[in-house]
């Protein structure tokens, strides 16, 4: 799986009310978010195929986000 | 909100079965994932505060991912 850079996730925690942020927290958020993104991406790829397209486009991703029950 | 870089999300879509990936799809996945990350981060910051800590740590993020009902 693609590894996501950690720094933006540390910033997201700070922007979300975290007074101080351990490196491990940014790392965990990057990992967890990567898993969720993969789940949405799998749905998007399925929806593109279902629509007879080889190219995954924005609306496939939006549909996946809207309709998948994220685990 | 912190903007997430788009390239890793294009890669995630390719790794998840997308044959071709429109730029807009990577962009959408980065945006959507950023929103979900913020939601988890808000939960994590709340859990850290609830535990009497100023520092958000890995277990706060994991608890938020486990217990929040992602919208």
Backbone of each chain as nested JSON, in Angstrom:
{
  "chains": [
    {"id": "A", "residues": [
      {"number": 1, "name": "UNK", "atoms": {"N": [0.842, -1.207, 0.0], "CA": [0.0, 0.0, 0.0], "C": [0.877, 1.258, 0.0]}},
      {"number": 2, "name": "UNK", "atoms": {"N": [0.42, 2.295, -0.664], "CA": [1.171, 3.556, -0.675], "C": [1.234, 4.103, 0.747]}},
      {"number": 3, "name": "UNK", "atoms": {"N": [2.398, 4.497, 1.169], "CA": [2.515, 5.113, 2.485], "C": [2.214, 6.596, 2.339]}},
      {"number": 4, "name": "UNK", "atoms": {"N": [1.412, 7.104, 3.245], "CA": [1.101, 8.529, 3.2], "C": [2.108, 9.278, 4.071]}},
      {"number": 5, "name": "UNK", "atoms": {"N": [2.476, 10.492, 3.658], "CA": [3.416, 11.285, 4.458], "C": [2.768, 11.652, 5.801]}},
      {"number": 6, "name": "UNK", "atoms": {"N": [3.568, 11.678, 6.859], "CA": [3.012, 11.84, 8.215], "C": [2.757, 13.296, 8.594]}},
      {"number": 7, "name": "UNK", "atoms": {"N": [3.613, 14.216, 8.137], "CA": [3.515, 15.617, 8.564], "C": [2.111, 16.225, 8.39]}},
      {"number": 8, "name": "UNK", "atoms": {"N": [1.438, 16.008, 7.228], "CA": [0.109, 16.621, 7.098], "C": [-0.88, 16.096, 8.139]}},
      {"number": 9, "name": "UNK", "atoms": {"N": [-0.668, 14.874, 8.594], "CA": [-1.598, 14.3, 9.569], "C": [-1.338, 14.848, 10.969]}},
      {"number": 10, "name": "UNK", "atoms": {"N": [-0.079, 15.155, 11.27], "CA": [0.22, 15.843, 12.54], "C": [-0.481, 17.198, 12.54]}},
      {"number": 11, "name": "UNK", "atoms": {"N": [-0.441, 17.865, 11.38], "CA": [-1.074, 19.189, 11.286], "C": [-2.596, 19.064, 11.447]}},
      {"number": 12, "name": "UNK", "atoms": {"N": [-3.168, 18.026, 10.851], "CA": [-4.618, 17.827, 10.972], "C": [-4.994, 17.639, 12.44]}},
      {"number": 13, "name": "UNK", "atoms": {"N": [-4.181, 16.908, 13.203], "CA": [-4.498, 16.707, 14.631], "C": [-4.389, 18.034, 15.387]}},
      {"number": 14, "name": "UNK", "atoms": {"N": [-3.348, 18.817, 15.059], "CA": [-3.216, 20.131, 15.712], "C": [-4.403, 21.032, 15.375]}},
      {"number": 15, "name": "UNK", "atoms": {"N": [-4.805, 21.017, 14.103], "CA": [-5.928, 21.85, 13.658], "C": [-7.261, 21.363, 14.23]}},
      {"number": 16, "name": "UNK", "atoms": {"N": [-7.272, 20.133, 14.753], "CA": [-8.519, 19.55, 15.25], "C": [-8.605, 19.605, 16.771]}},
      {"number": 17, "name": "UNK", "atoms": {"N": [-7.769, 20.418, 17.389], "CA": [-7.885, 20.613, 18.831], "C": [-6.8, 19.935, 19.657]}},
      {"number": 18, "name": "UNK", "atoms": {"N": [-5.875, 19.242, 19.033], "CA": [-4.79, 18.611, 19.783], "C": [-3.79, 19.659, 20.255]}},
      {"number": 19, "name": "UNK", "atoms": {"N": [-3.55, 19.74, 21.564], "CA": [-2.609, 20.753, 22.066], "C": [-1.186, 20.371, 21.686]}},
      {"number": 20, "name": "UNK", "atoms": {"N": [-0.811, 19.126, 21.986], "CA": [0.487, 18.602, 21.55], "C": [0.215, 17.282, 20.849]}},
      {"number": 21, "name": "UNK", "atoms": {"N": [1.094, 16.931, 19.935], "CA": [0.85, 15.727, 19.141], "C": [2.099, 14.85, 19.146]}},
      {"number": 22, "name": "UNK", "atoms": {"N": [1.973, 13.636, 19.68], "CA": [3.077, 12.682, 19.632], "C": [3.292, 12.242, 18.186]}},
      {"number": 23, "name": "UNK", "atoms": {"N": [4.54, 11.949, 17.827], "CA": [4.812, 11.475, 16.465], "C": [3.96, 10.253, 16.154]}},
      {"number": 24, "name": "UNK", "atoms": {"N": [3.821, 9.377, 17.155], "CA": [3.056, 8.123, 16.975], "C": [1.602, 8.396, 16.603]}},
      {"number": 25, "name": "UNK", "atoms": {"N": [1.077, 9.526, 17.038], "CA": [-0.328, 9.84, 16.741], "C": [-0.476, 10.204, 15.26]}},
      {"number": 26, "name": "UNK", "atoms": {"N": [0.463, 11.007, 14.75], "CA": [0.425, 11.358, 13.321], "C": [0.617, 10.116, 12.463]}},
      {"number": 27, "name": "UNK", "atoms": {"N": [1.517, 9.259, 12.927], "CA": [1.807, 8.012, 12.228], "C": [0.556, 7.129, 12.188]}},
      {"number": 28, "name": "UNK", "atoms": {"N": [-0.117, 6.999, 13.321], "CA": [-1.331, 6.169, 13.393], "C": [-2.417, 6.741, 12.477]}},
      {"number": 29, "name": "UNK", "atoms": {"N": [-2.558, 8.071, 12.479], "CA": [-3.601, 8.672, 11.641], "C": [-3.291, 8.463, 10.157]}},
      {"number": 30, "name": "UNK", "atoms": {"N": [-2.012, 8.541, 9.793], "CA": [-1.621, 8.289, 8.391], "C": [-1.929, 6.846, 7.998]}},
      {"number": 31, "name": "UNK", "atoms": {"N": [-1.631, 5.9, 8.88], "CA": [-1.885, 4.476, 8.589], "C": [-3.38, 4.199, 8.435]}},
      {"number": 32, "name": "UNK", "atoms": {"N": [-4.135, 4.651, 9.424], "CA": [-5.579, 4.395, 9.451], "C": [-6.253, 5.05, 8.245]}},
      {"number": 33, "name": "UNK", "atoms": {"N": [-5.83, 6.274, 7.957], "CA": [-6.412, 7.0, 6.837], "C": [-6.079, 6.313, 5.515]}},
      {"number": 34, "name": "UNK", "atoms": {"N": [-4.867, 5.765, 5.421], "CA": [-4.471, 5.03, 4.219], "C": [-5.357, 3.81, 4.0]}},
      {"number": 35, "name": "UNK", "atoms": {"N": [-5.692, 3.121, 5.102], "CA": [-6.578, 1.944, 4.987], "C": [-7.971, 2.349, 4.51]}},
      {"number": 36, "name": "UNK", "atoms": {"N": [-8.475, 3.436, 5.078], "CA": [-9.808, 3.91, 4.682], "C": [-9.79, 4.345, 3.219]}},
      {"number": 37, "name": "UNK", "atoms": {"N": [-8.724, 5.039, 2.812], "CA": [-8.613, 5.485, 1.415], "C": [-8.599, 4.281, 0.469]}},
      {"number": 38, "name": "UNK", "atoms": {"N": [-7.921, 3.198, 0.864], "CA": [-7.878, 1.995, 0.023], "C": [-9.263, 1.382, -0.116]}},
      {"number": 39, "name": "UNK", "atoms": {"N": [-9.995, 1.403, 0.978], "CA": [-11.348, 0.844, 0.96], "C": [-12.241, 1.648, -0.004]}},
      {"number": 40, "name": "UNK", "atoms": {"N": [-12.154, 2.966, 0.087], "CA": [-12.935, 3.819, -0.817], "C": [-12.473, 3.596, -2.261]}},
      {"number": 41, "name": "UNK", "atoms": {"N": [-11.153, 3.484, -2.46], "CA": [-10.603, 3.316, -3.809], "C": [-11.061, 2.01, -4.442]}},
      {"number": 42, "name": "UNK", "atoms": {"N": [-11.13, 0.954, -3.639], "CA": [-11.614, -0.332, -4.182], "C": [-13.062, -0.19, -4.649]}},
      {"number": 43, "name": "UNK", "atoms": {"N": [-13.858, 0.498, -3.852], "CA": [-15.243, 0.735, -4.255], "C": [-15.311, 1.555, -5.537]}},
      {"number": 44, "name": "UNK", "atoms": {"N": [-14.477, 2.594, -5.62], "CA": [-14.483, 3.473, -6.792], "C": [-14.1, 2.698, -8.054]}},
      {"number": 45, "name": "UNK", "atoms": {"N": [-13.094, 1.822, -7.936], "CA": [-12.656, 1.021, -9.096], "C": [-13.792, 0.094, -9.545]}},
      {"number": 46, "name": "UNK", "atoms": {"N": [-14.502, -0.472, -8.58], "CA": [-15.631, -1.347, -8.9], "C": [-16.74, -0.564, -9.608]}},
      {"number": 47, "name": "UNK", "atoms": {"N": [-17.023, 0.632, -9.123], "CA": [-18.085, 1.443, -9.724], "C": [-17.708, 1.867, -11.143]}},
      {"number": 48, "name": "UNK", "atoms": {"N": [-16.436, 2.18, -11.381], "CA": [-15.987, 2.56, -12.726], "C": [-16.181, 1.38, -13.688]}},
      {"number": 49, "name": "UNK", "atoms": {"N": [-15.777, 0.208, -13.227], "CA": [-15.902, -0.992, -14.061], "C": [-17.375, -1.269, -14.354]}},
      {"number": 50, "name": "UNK", "atoms": {"N": [-18.189, -1.127, -13.321], "CA": [-19.63, -1.35, -13.462], "C": [-20.235, -0.406, -14.502]}},
      {"number": 51, "name": "UNK", "atoms": {"N": [-19.66, 0.792, -14.616], "CA": [-20.17, 1.787, -15.562], "C": [-19.535, 1.611, -16.94]}},
      {"number": 52, "name": "UNK", "atoms": {"N": [-18.707, 0.57, -17.105], "CA": [-18.107, 0.295, -18.405], "C": [-16.945, 1.215, -18.745]}},
      {"number": 53, "name": "UNK", "atoms": {"N": [-16.338, 1.801, -17.713], "CA": [-15.184, 2.678, -17.956], "C": [-13.9, 2.042, -17.461]}},
      {"number": 54, "name": "UNK", "atoms": {"N": [-12.803, 2.356, -18.171], "CA": [-11.496, 1.907, -17.687], "C": [-10.883, 2.942, -16.753]}},
      {"number": 55, "name": "UNK", "atoms": {"N": [-11.377, 4.165, -16.864], "CA": [-10.812, 5.251, -16.066], "C": [-11.669, 5.526, -14.836]}},
      {"number": 56, "name": "UNK", "atoms": {"N": [-11.033, 5.53, -13.676], "CA": [-11.723, 5.902, -12.442], "C": [-11.788, 7.431, -12.396]}},
      {"number": 57, "name": "UNK", "atoms": {"N": [-12.977, 7.979, -12.229], "CA": [-13.135, 9.438, -12.202], "C": [-13.712, 9.884, -10.858]}},
      {"number": 58, "name": "UNK", "atoms": {"N": [-13.77, 11.219, -10.69], "CA": [-14.207, 11.796, -9.415], "C": [-15.528, 11.206, -8.929]}},
      {"number": 59, "name": "UNK", "atoms": {"N": [-16.498, 11.077, -9.831], "CA": [-17.824, 10.65, -9.357], "C": [-17.814, 9.215, -8.822]}},
      {"number": 60, "name": "UNK", "atoms": {"N": [-16.874, 8.398, -9.296], "CA": [-16.752, 7.037, -8.742], "C": [-16.308, 7.1, -7.274]}},
      {"number": 61, "name": "UNK", "atoms": {"N": [-15.353, 7.996, -7.024], "CA": [-14.831, 8.144, -5.654], "C": [-15.919, 8.705, -4.745]}},
      {"number": 62, "name": "UNK", "atoms": {"N": [-16.657, 9.692, -5.263], "CA": [-17.713, 10.303, -4.447], "C": [-18.815, 9.289, -4.144]}},
      {"number": 63, "name": "UNK", "atoms": {"N": [-19.146, 8.473, -5.131], "CA": [-20.177, 7.447, -4.927], "C": [-19.698, 6.424, -3.893]}},
      {"number": 64, "name": "UNK", "atoms": {"N": [-18.439, 6.046, -3.981], "CA": [-17.887, 5.069, -3.033], "C": [-17.921, 5.64, -1.613]}},
      {"number": 65, "name": "UNK", "atoms": {"N": [-17.584, 6.911, -1.487], "CA": [-17.582, 7.534, -0.167], "C": [-19.011, 7.583, 0.402]}},
      {"number": 66, "name": "UNK", "atoms": {"N": [-19.961, 7.839, -0.492], "CA": [-21.343, 8.006, -0.043], "C": [-21.972, 6.669, 0.325]}},
      {"number": 67, "name": "UNK", "atoms": {"N": [-21.675, 5.635, -0.443], "CA": [-22.454, 4.408, -0.298], "C": [-21.761, 3.267, 0.408]}},
      {"number": 68, "name": "UNK", "atoms": {"N": [-20.45, 3.34, 0.537], "CA": [-19.803, 2.224, 1.228], "C": [-19.984, 2.366, 2.722]}},
      {"number": 69, "name": "UNK", "atoms": {"N": [-20.187, 1.261, 3.371], "CA": [-20.227, 1.231, 4.826], "C": [-18.782, 1.046, 5.262]}},
      {"number": 70, "name": "UNK", "atoms": {"N": [-18.154, 2.131, 5.69], "CA": [-16.732, 2.036, 6.038], "C": [-16.561, 1.151, 7.258]}},
      {"number": 71, "name": "UNK", "atoms": {"N": [-15.617, 0.245, 7.166], "CA": [-15.405, -0.724, 8.27], "C": [-14.442, -0.153, 9.298]}}
    ]},
    {"id": "B", "residues": [
      {"number": 1, "name": "UNK", "atoms": {"N": [-7.981, 23.623, 6.499], "CA": [-7.577, 22.217, 6.676], "C": [-6.289, 21.945, 5.893]}},
      {"number": 2, "name": "UNK", "atoms": {"N": [-5.462, 21.055, 6.431], "CA": [-4.238, 20.677, 5.716], "C": [-4.623, 19.99, 4.415]}},
      {"number": 3, "name": "UNK", "atoms": {"N": [-4.009, 20.402, 3.339], "CA": [-4.254, 19.729, 2.071], "C": [-3.323, 18.531, 1.989]}},
      {"number": 4, "name": "UNK", "atoms": {"N": [-3.869, 17.426, 1.576], "CA": [-3.033, 16.233, 1.427], "C": [-2.504, 16.171, 0.003]}},
      {"number": 5, "name": "UNK", "atoms": {"N": [-1.285, 15.681, -0.182], "CA": [-0.726, 15.557, -1.531], "C": [-1.53, 14.535, -2.336]}},
      {"number": 6, "name": "UNK", "atoms": {"N": [-1.703, 14.795, -3.625], "CA": [-2.611, 13.978, -4.435], "C": [-1.957, 12.699, -4.972]}},
      {"number": 7, "name": "UNK", "atoms": {"N": [-0.665, 12.761, -5.299], "CA": [0.001, 11.604, -5.936], "C": [-0.191, 10.278, -5.172]}},
      {"number": 8, "name": "UNK", "atoms": {"N": [-0.026, 10.263, -3.819], "CA": [-0.197, 8.973, -3.13], "C": [-1.611, 8.41, -3.285]}},
      {"number": 9, "name": "UNK", "atoms": {"N": [-2.58, 9.282, -3.472], "CA": [-3.962, 8.806, -3.596], "C": [-4.237, 8.255, -4.992]}},
      {"number": 10, "name": "UNK", "atoms": {"N": [-3.567, 8.832, -5.995], "CA": [-3.65, 8.238, -7.342], "C": [-3.085, 6.822, -7.292]}},
      {"number": 11, "name": "UNK", "atoms": {"N": [-1.982, 6.679, -6.58], "CA": [-1.344, 5.363, -6.467], "C": [-2.265, 4.378, -5.736]}},
      {"number": 12, "name": "UNK", "atoms": {"N": [-2.913, 4.844, -4.687], "CA": [-3.838, 3.983, -3.934], "C": [-4.952, 3.49, -4.86]}},
      {"number": 13, "name": "UNK", "atoms": {"N": [-5.463, 4.371, -5.721], "CA": [-6.542, 3.942, -6.638], "C": [-5.997, 2.908, -7.63]}},
      {"number": 14, "name": "UNK", "atoms": {"N": [-4.788, 3.148, -8.14], "CA": [-4.193, 2.158, -9.061], "C": [-3.982, 0.821, -8.361]}},
      {"number": 15, "name": "UNK", "atoms": {"N": [-3.491, 0.879, -7.129], "CA": [-3.236, -0.352, -6.367], "C": [-4.539, -1.06, -5.974]}},
      {"number": 16, "name": "UNK", "atoms": {"N": [-5.651, -0.344, -6.074], "CA": [-6.937, -0.909, -5.639], "C": [-7.778, -1.378, -6.815]}},
      {"number": 17, "name": "UNK", "atoms": {"N": [-7.163, -1.519, -7.974], "CA": [-7.882, -2.096, -9.109], "C": [-8.263, -1.116, -10.202]}},
      {"number": 18, "name": "UNK", "atoms": {"N": [-7.927, 0.171, -10.025], "CA": [-8.234, 1.147, -11.07], "C": [-7.288, 0.974, -12.256]}},
      {"number": 19, "name": "UNK", "atoms": {"N": [-7.842, 0.756, -13.463], "CA": [-6.969, 0.563, -14.634], "C": [-6.307, 1.873, -15.019]}},
      {"number": 20, "name": "UNK", "atoms": {"N": [-7.135, 2.924, -15.147], "CA": [-6.606, 4.275, -15.374], "C": [-7.247, 5.175, -14.33]}},
      {"number": 21, "name": "UNK", "atoms": {"N": [-6.547, 6.252, -13.993], "CA": [-7.047, 7.117, -12.922], "C": [-7.041, 8.565, -13.39]}},
      {"number": 22, "name": "UNK", "atoms": {"N": [-8.212, 9.193, -13.442], "CA": [-8.284, 10.614, -13.779], "C": [-7.69, 11.423, -12.63]}},
      {"number": 23, "name": "UNK", "atoms": {"N": [-7.068, 12.55, -12.969], "CA": [-6.506, 13.404, -11.913], "C": [-7.578, 13.752, -10.89]}},
      {"number": 24, "name": "UNK", "atoms": {"N": [-8.787, 14.016, -11.396], "CA": [-9.902, 14.41, -10.517], "C": [-10.23, 13.336, -9.489]}},
      {"number": 25, "name": "UNK", "atoms": {"N": [-9.97, 12.078, -9.827], "CA": [-10.285, 10.995, -8.895], "C": [-9.304, 11.004, -7.718]}},
      {"number": 26, "name": "UNK", "atoms": {"N": [-8.019, 11.209, -8.02], "CA": [-7.016, 11.301, -6.951], "C": [-7.287, 12.499, -6.064]}},
      {"number": 27, "name": "UNK", "atoms": {"N": [-7.677, 13.587, -6.731], "CA": [-7.995, 14.823, -6.014], "C": [-9.177, 14.593, -5.063]}},
      {"number": 28, "name": "UNK", "atoms": {"N": [-10.223, 13.949, -5.582], "CA": [-11.42, 13.686, -4.765], "C": [-11.064, 12.786, -3.583]}},
      {"number": 29, "name": "UNK", "atoms": {"N": [-10.242, 11.77, -3.827], "CA": [-9.893, 10.854, -2.734], "C": [-9.063, 11.58, -1.669]}},
      {"number": 30, "name": "UNK", "atoms": {"N": [-8.181, 12.487, -2.106], "CA": [-7.387, 13.266, -1.144], "C": [-8.298, 14.157, -0.295]}},
      {"number": 31, "name": "UNK", "atoms": {"N": [-9.274, 14.792, -0.932], "CA": [-10.191, 15.683, -0.204], "C": [-11.033, 14.9, 0.807]}},
      {"number": 32, "name": "UNK", "atoms": {"N": [-11.641, 13.832, 0.315], "CA": [-12.542, 13.03, 1.148], "C": [-11.775, 12.413, 2.314]}},
      {"number": 33, "name": "UNK", "atoms": {"N": [-10.587, 11.918, 2.01], "CA": [-9.768, 11.301, 3.045], "C": [-9.341, 12.338, 4.084]}},
      {"number": 34, "name": "UNK", "atoms": {"N": [-9.061, 13.557, 3.629], "CA": [-8.704, 14.639, 4.555], "C": [-9.841, 14.945, 5.519]}},
      {"number": 35, "name": "UNK", "atoms": {"N": [-11.066, 14.905, 4.997], "CA": [-12.233, 15.162, 5.87], "C": [-12.375, 14.057, 6.909]}},
      {"number": 36, "name": "UNK", "atoms": {"N": [-12.212, 12.823, 6.464], "CA": [-12.338, 11.699, 7.4], "C": [-11.226, 11.766, 8.453]}},
      {"number": 37, "name": "UNK", "atoms": {"N": [-10.018, 12.115, 8.016], "CA": [-8.893, 12.226, 8.955], "C": [-9.173, 13.303, 9.999]}},
      {"number": 38, "name": "UNK", "atoms": {"N": [-9.792, 14.414, 9.576], "CA": [-10.113, 15.49, 10.523], "C": [-11.131, 15.022, 11.55]}},
      {"number": 39, "name": "UNK", "atoms": {"N": [-12.078, 14.224, 11.09], "CA": [-13.113, 13.712, 11.98], "C": [-12.479, 12.792, 13.04]}},
      {"number": 40, "name": "UNK", "atoms": {"N": [-11.599, 11.921, 12.588], "CA": [-10.913, 11.018, 13.526], "C": [-10.041, 11.846, 14.485]}},
      {"number": 41, "name": "UNK", "atoms": {"N": [-9.365, 12.858, 13.935], "CA": [-8.46, 13.681, 14.752], "C": [-9.225, 14.447, 15.831]}},
      {"number": 42, "name": "UNK", "atoms": {"N": [-10.421, 14.926, 15.494], "CA": [-11.226, 15.628, 16.51], "C": [-11.58, 14.664, 17.648]}},
      {"number": 43, "name": "UNK", "atoms": {"N": [-11.945, 13.451, 17.277], "CA": [-12.237, 12.44, 18.3], "C": [-11.014, 12.153, 19.152]}},
      {"number": 44, "name": "UNK", "atoms": {"N": [-9.871, 12.018, 18.51], "CA": [-8.634, 11.701, 19.236], "C": [-8.275, 12.814, 20.218]}},
      {"number": 45, "name": "UNK", "atoms": {"N": [-8.431, 14.067, 19.79], "CA": [-8.123, 15.204, 20.67], "C": [-9.056, 15.204, 21.879]}},
      {"number": 46, "name": "UNK", "atoms": {"N": [-10.323, 14.866, 21.637], "CA": [-11.292, 14.794, 22.731], "C": [-10.923, 13.688, 23.716]}},
      {"number": 47, "name": "UNK", "atoms": {"N": [-10.519, 12.54, 23.188], "CA": [-10.163, 11.413, 24.058], "C": [-8.908, 11.728, 24.873]}},
      {"number": 48, "name": "UNK", "atoms": {"N": [-7.937, 12.423, 24.287], "CA": [-6.723, 12.807, 25.016], "C": [-7.088, 13.731, 26.175]}},
      {"number": 49, "name": "UNK", "atoms": {"N": [-7.942, 14.706, 25.886], "CA": [-8.358, 15.661, 26.909], "C": [-9.111, 14.935, 28.022]}},
      {"number": 50, "name": "UNK", "atoms": {"N": [-9.97, 14.02, 27.623], "CA": [-10.764, 13.246, 28.58], "C": [-9.857, 12.437, 29.502]}},
      {"number": 51, "name": "UNK", "atoms": {"N": [-8.695, 12.029, 28.985], "CA": [-7.756, 11.229, 29.779], "C": [-6.8, 12.123, 30.571]}},
      {"number": 52, "name": "UNK", "atoms": {"N": [-7.033, 13.446, 30.526], "CA": [-6.195, 14.363, 31.304], "C": [-4.831, 14.6, 30.697]}},
      {"number": 53, "name": "UNK", "atoms": {"N": [-4.694, 14.354, 29.392], "CA": [-3.409, 14.582, 28.728], "C": [-3.472, 15.766, 27.778]}},
      {"number": 54, "name": "UNK", "atoms": {"N": [-2.327, 16.466, 27.663], "CA": [-2.252, 17.544, 26.669], "C": [-1.764, 17.011, 25.341]}},
      {"number": 55, "name": "UNK", "atoms": {"N": [-1.115, 15.831, 25.387], "CA": [-0.533, 15.264, 24.172], "C": [-1.443, 14.183, 23.597]}},
      {"number": 56, "name": "UNK", "atoms": {"N": [-1.767, 14.321, 22.321], "CA": [-2.53, 13.286, 21.622], "C": [-1.549, 12.177, 21.254]}},
      {"number": 57, "name": "UNK", "atoms": {"N": [-1.859, 10.95, 21.632], "CA": [-0.958, 9.819, 21.347], "C": [-1.677, 8.786, 20.47]}},
      {"number": 58, "name": "UNK", "atoms": {"N": [-0.903, 7.782, 20.037], "CA": [-1.422, 6.764, 19.119], "C": [-2.735, 6.146, 19.602]}},
      {"number": 59, "name": "UNK", "atoms": {"N": [-2.811, 5.82, 20.887], "CA": [-4.007, 5.101, 21.358], "C": [-5.262, 5.979, 21.276]}},
      {"number": 60, "name": "UNK", "atoms": {"N": [-5.099, 7.294, 21.34], "CA": [-6.266, 8.179, 21.17], "C": [-6.801, 8.069, 19.738]}},
      {"number": 61, "name": "UNK", "atoms": {"N": [-5.867, 8.034, 18.786], "CA": [-6.261, 7.948, 17.375], "C": [-6.921, 6.589, 17.106]}},
      {"number": 62, "name": "UNK", "atoms": {"N": [-6.331, 5.527, 17.67], "CA": [-6.886, 4.184, 17.458], "C": [-8.281, 4.061, 18.072]}},
      {"number": 63, "name": "UNK", "atoms": {"N": [-8.451, 4.657, 19.241], "CA": [-9.77, 4.625, 19.895], "C": [-10.795, 5.391, 19.069]}},
      {"number": 64, "name": "UNK", "atoms": {"N": [-10.371, 6.528, 18.541], "CA": [-11.281, 7.34, 17.722], "C": [-11.695, 6.574, 16.467]}},
      {"number": 65, "name": "UNK", "atoms": {"N": [-10.734, 5.872, 15.857], "CA": [-11.038, 5.123, 14.643], "C": [-12.004, 3.971, 14.961]}},
      {"number": 66, "name": "UNK", "atoms": {"N": [-11.817, 3.386, 16.133], "CA": [-12.626, 2.223, 16.506], "C": [-14.045, 2.625, 16.891]}},
      {"number": 67, "name": "UNK", "atoms": {"N": [-14.17, 3.748, 17.584], "CA": [-15.46, 4.034, 18.206], "C": [-16.291, 5.126, 17.539]}},
      {"number": 68, "name": "UNK", "atoms": {"N": [-15.676, 5.916, 16.696], "CA": [-16.489, 6.951, 16.07], "C": [-17.3, 6.352, 14.925]}},
      {"number": 69, "name": "UNK", "atoms": {"N": [-18.5, 6.817, 14.809], "CA": [-19.325, 6.44, 13.682], "C": [-18.998, 7.434, 12.576]}},
      {"number": 70, "name": "UNK", "atoms": {"N": [-18.181, 7.017, 11.624], "CA": [-17.742, 7.95, 10.577], "C": [-18.929, 8.373, 9.73]}},
      {"number": 71, "name": "UNK", "atoms": {"N": [-19.023, 9.661, 9.517], "CA": [-20.178, 10.213, 8.764], "C": [-19.889, 10.234, 7.277]}}
    ]}
  ]
}
